[in-house]
Amino acid sequence: MSSVMPIVLFGIAGLLVGGLLQLRTNGASKLTLIIMGVLAALAAAGGVLWLLPE
């Protein structure tokens, strides 16, 4: 299970970034874009931190 979690977190980050780009082209509000960007960054950071040795 611990080897799958970074892949899942990076996948979620990728989906969020893709959604962020799509929302940006559709003219979403800046608050929505900021929230999506923060969530994507947190998912990517979680994936990186999961891979670091203890």
N, C-alpha and C positions, 0 to 999 in steps of 0.2 A: 504494500500500500504506500509506503514512503517513497518508492521510486516512481509512482504514478502521479503523486500530488504536484511536483513541479511542472509536469507536462500539462496537467489540468489547469493550473494557474496561468501558465503561459498561453494556453488556448483561450481561456477566458479573457486575458488581456488583449489578445489578438482580435477576438470578437468585439470587444468593447471599442478598440481603436477603429475597426472597420465601421461599426455603428456610429462612432463619433464623426468619421469622415462623411458618412452618408447623411447624418443629421446636419452637418455643416453645409453641404451642398443644397439641402432642402430648406435652409434658412431657419434653423432652430434658434431659440433664445440662447444668449451667452451663459446664463445660469445652467441650462441643460448641458451645454458643451463643457463647462467647467466641472460639473458633477461627473460626467462620463469620463473626462480626462483624469480626474482624481481617482476614480474607481479603477481605470485601466492601469494607472501608475502603481496603485496599491497591489493589484493582482500581479503585475510584473515584479515588483519589489518582493512580494511574498514568495514568488517562484525562485528568485535569486537567493533570498535568505534561506530558503529550504535546502538549497544545494550547498550552502556553506557548512564546513565541518564545525562540530560543536566545540 
